[in-house]
Amino acid sequence: MRGADNQQSQMFSYLSPEQRVRKDHPLRAIRTMVDEVLRALSPQFSRMYAREGRPSIAPEKLLRALVVQMLYSIRSERLLMEEMDYNILFRWFVGLNLDEEVWDATTFTKNRERLLEADVAKQFLAAVVELARTKGFVSDEHFTVDGTLLEAWASAKSFQSKDGKNAPPPDDPGNPTVNFRGQRRSNETHESKTDPEAKLARKSDGKESKLSYSGNLLVENRNGLIVDATAWEATGTAERDTALVMLEQVPGDGRITVGGDKGFDTKDFVGECRHMNVTPHVAQNHSRRGGSAIDARTARHESYRISQRKRKRIEECFGWLKTIALLRKVRHRGLEKVDWVFAFACAAYNLIRLRNLSVQPA
């Protein structure tokens, strides 16, 4: 018998979001890990907020909502609030009942600023890494470093002379016509008027230059988990400079190895690594003037060949961050915000990896 197309909704509902999410849903394992990390960060949250006054959005719910945004490639916080309004799965993950009102997008953003000031993203990433370490998924001896360009949220038209000289009045103040032909532009003489900390950079010779930031990762080689992440100005040497800083912060005083591509095969980087008790397993660049800084004493070992094979896993991290977390072109302006969202996206990637590693057969 054909059912009736009744449009009248029921007056009462006794179902909770917990009942609507199936028991084997992939987000359940991620929600469990996120809650464990948030419990570890709870003392830090207590220090961030005053004891009296009007209650704000709970930081735990803020961070869960941002995790959802990363995992489901939601392009803006305004769209995130809209989808949370009708998506039962998202409400369950964040911790909202079906009859609770979703926050205004502006209110959500202003509350997130408090987490930005407290550098919660780096602490969240560190707590996720510590969780992975307790599960035995993290190597303490073998690592890989690399960097990539993150396109800034600024157009080429905004890259103008710092002194402002010889700038004709725009034909259209809203979207002026700009002709760069014959002009010599560099980061020393020009800067973006919308994002001054973004630098003009290119990935390699023959590629176009874009206003960008440098996103740098330190990945352990056992399971390809991100151990540390830093976004920095695209200076041309940012990859090597930030790599040394991240290697210096690796806990312990034992000897470790670090893999990398040919861009790290410089005498300064290799020498500094050895000074830090780090064995450089970077790819040899014989085309460099003066030859490779990696000699046969290092390249002859099987551990060097293993590091070269494992270092390609870092590209999987960059691929996920740029396509799923939508960091190919960052939606935030300023180095502080870009570094924050980059570190938090790396934590979300680790949660995905930990979930997959946990369900693999022994």
N, C-alpha and C positions, 0 to 999 in steps of 0.2 A: 504494500500500500504506500502511496506517495505521502511523504510527510508534509505537514502544513508549514508555510513560510511565515511563521510568527515573528513579528518585529518587537513586541512588547518585552522589555528586559525584566528580569526578576528583581523584586524589591530588595531582597537580602541575598548575600553570598557568604558561605561559610568556608570557602577555600582560601588557604594561605599561599603565598608564592612558593613556599617550600614544597607544597603538594603538587605544584604544576611543573616543577623541574624534575625530569626523570633521574633516577638514581645513578645511572651510568653516564651522565652528561660530563663532557671533558672539563667544564668549568667547576665542577664540584671539587676535584683534586686541587685546582688552582686556588679556589676560594679557601680551602683548608690551609694551604701554604701561606696565602696572604694574611689570613687571620693570625697565624703563628708569628709572622714577621711583625704585624701590627702590635701584638702583645709585647714583643720585645722592645718596640719603640714607644710604648705607652708612657714610661717615665719622661721621655723627651717631650712628648705632647703636653704633659702636665706642666712642664716648665715654660712652655710657649704661651700658655693662656693664663689670664688673670683668674683669681678665685671668685670674684664678684663681677656683676654686670650682666648684660644680655647674652644668653647662650648663642654661640655661633654654630655653623655646620660642623658636625663632629669630624675631626681630621681623618678618622678611620673611613668614614663614608666618602670623604673627598678623594682619598687615595684609591679606594676601590673603584670609584667612578672613573678616575683617570686610567686605571688599569683596563677597564672596559673600553675606554676610548682608544687605547693602544691596540688591544687585541682585535677590535672590530673595525679598525681603520675609519673612525669617525673624524671627519675633517675639522670640526670646530666644537667648542664647548656649548655654543648655542644649539647646534644640532644634537649634541649629546643629551642636553636637557630635554629636548623634544622627544628623542627616542626613549629616554627613560620614563617619560610620561605614559607611554602605552606599551612598552616592552616588559612583560612580566619577568623574563629571564634577567634583564638588566636590574630591575627592581630587587629581585632576590639577591643577586650578587652584591649590590651596593648595601642592602639592608633596609629597604623601604617596604612598608606594607602597601597593599593595593589601594587603600584609601588615603594614603599620605600624599600631600601635595609636593610636587617636584619644585626644586629651587629655581629662582630666576637666574638666567645666565649671568647677569652682571653680579649678582650676589655670590654666585659660585666662583666667579673669577676673582673677586675681591678677597674672598676667604682663602683662595689658593695662594694669593700673594704672601700670606703669613708663612705658608710652607716654603715658599721661595726664599724668604728672608732667613729662615732657619736651616736652609740647605738640607731639607728632608730627603730629597731625591738621592743624594750620595749615601745617606744613612740607610735609606730603604734598599739601595743596591747592595750595600755592605751586609745588611741583615739577610738578604736573599743568598748572597755568596756564603755566609756563615751557615745558613740552613743547608746549602748544598754540601758544604764541607762536613757537617755532622752526618750526612747520609753517605759520605765516602765517594762523592762524585767529582771532587776537585783535586787536581794535582798541585802539589806544593813545590815542584821542582822544574817543570817544563812548561814554558809559556811561548806565546807569539804576540808580536806587536804589529800594528799597521794603522794607517789613517786614511781618511777619505774626505772629499770635499762635500760640504752640505751647502746647497745654494741658499743664499739669504733671501729674506722677504723684502727685497728692494730691487727696483728696476735699474737698467743701465742709464736711463735718463736722470736718475737721482745722483749719479756719480759726476759731480761737478767740481770745478776748481775751488780750492780752499780759500783763496783770496777774493774770489768773486769778481775778478776783473774781466773785462772784455765779454761780459755776458749781456747779450742783447735782450730786450724785453720779450717775453714769450708771446707768440701769436695766439695761444689759447692757454690761459692760466691753469685750467683743469687738466689738460693733456697736451702740452706744447710739442711742437715739431722740433726735433733735435737732429743735427747732422754732425757726426763725429769724424767725417772724412778729413784727413790731413792733420788731425789733432794728435798730440802725443800725451797720453794719459797714463798716470802711474799712481800708486798709493802714496808717494811722497808729495805729489802736487794736487791730488784730487781725493775726495771722500764722498761717501753717500750722504745726502741730506736727510734721508729717512732712517738710515741705520749706519751711523758713522763708524761703528766697530767692525762692520763687514769689509773685507778686503777683496780687491780684484785679483783673481787667481785662476789658473787653468790646470787641468789634470796632467797634461803632457804636451809636448811640442805638436803643433798642428791643430790643437783643440782650441775652441773659443774660450775667452776669459769671461768669468762671471763673478759677481759679488758673492762671496762665500765665506764659510767658516770651516775650520778643520776639525773633524770628528775623529778621535783617536781611541783605540781599544787595546786592552791587555787581556788576552784570552788564554786560559789554561788548555793544555793539549790533550788531556785525557778524554774529555767529553765536549770540548768546545764551548765551555761556559765563560761568560764575560766576567772577569775578575775586577777590572777597573775601567772607567771611561771618563774622558775629558774632552770637552769642546774648547777650541782655542782659535785665536786669530790665524787666518791662512797666510802665514809669513813666508812659506817656502821651506823653512826648517822646523816647523811646528811638530811634524811627525816624529822626528828624532829627539827634539827637546822634551816633548811631553812623554815620550817613551822612556827616557831616562828617569824622569820624575816618578812615573808609575812603577818602574822596576825598583827604584829606591824604597818604595813603600811596601814592597812585598814582605810579609812577616817572616821572621827567622833570619839566621845568619849563615845558613848553609849555601853551598854553591848551587846555582840554578842555571838553566839554559834558556835562551830566547831566540826564537826564529823570526825571520822577516824577509821581505823581498829585497831586490837589488838597491832600492833607494836607501837602505840602511847600511850599505857596504861603503862606509867612509872611515877613514883612519880615526877621526875624532870620536865617532860613535863606538866603534869597536874598542878603541883604547879606553874609553870611559867605562864601557861594560866590564872589561877585564879588571879595571881598577875597583869596581863595585862587586867583585867576586861573581860575575855573571859571564857565562860562556856564550859568546855570540855565535849563533847558528844561522846567520843571514845568508841569503843567496849571493854567490860570487858575481861581481860585475867586472868582467875582464876588459870591457870597453872603456872603463873609467881611466882617466889619465893617471899614470903611476901604477896601474894594475889594481887587483883586488886586495882589500885589507885582510881577507881571510886566506890563510896559507894552508898548505897541505897537512900540517899537523892537526888542524881542526877538521878539514873536509874529509879526511880519510876514515873517520870513525863512523860506525853504523848509526850512532846517536844523531849525528849531523844529518844523515839521509832521512832518518825518522822525523826529525824536526822539519825538514823541508817538505815532507809529505803531509805532516799534520798542520803546517802553517796555513794551508789553503782553507781550513775550516773557518778562519776569520772572515772570509768572503761571504760565508753563509750568514754570519751576523750582520754584515753590512747590507746584504740583500734583503733580509727581513726588516731591518730598521728603515730602509728607504722605501720599500714597497708596502709593507703591512703597517708599520708605525708612521708612514707618510713623512719621513724625514729627508726625502730627496730634496725637497724645498721646505725649509723650516717655516713655521707659521708664527714665530716669535721674533722680536727684534731685540738686539742687545746681547752681548756675550753671556751675561749672567743667566738670562732666561733660556738661551739656546743650550748652555751647559746643563741647566736643570732638566729640561725636557729630554735631552740626549741621554743623561744618566738614568732617568726614570724609564725611558723606552728600553734601555739595556736591561733593567731589572725585569721588565715585562717579558723580554725575550728569554731571560733565564728561567722564568716561571714556566714558559712553554717547554723549554728543554727539560726541566726537572720533571714536569708531568709526563713527558714522553719516556724519559729514562726510568721513571718509577713503574711504568706499565710494561716495560720490556721483560721478556722471559729471562729468568736467571740462567 
